[in-house]
């Protein structure tokens, strides 16, 4: 297993990690390793998300030129609904 030495850790951060380790029933080393593993997992997750978003943007679907806009679609739906409602009341 590799050894990692970290210098100049701020006292406040050191004490917080010590408290976290105690609360988890871990040694300081075990807590630091757990924190590093979590940070690496989160970094990898963010990277996967960024790649996925880039793929989605690159492969974005574009509608055909004759596709009506959202305002027109809503107007058509409203007209259809009003026609249905008018038919139900007669």
Secondary structure, DSSP 8 states (H G I E B T S, - for coil): ----------HHHHHHHHHHHHHHT--HHHHHHHHHHHHHHHHHHHHHHHHHHHHHHHT-----TT---HHHHHHHHHHHHHHHHHHHH-
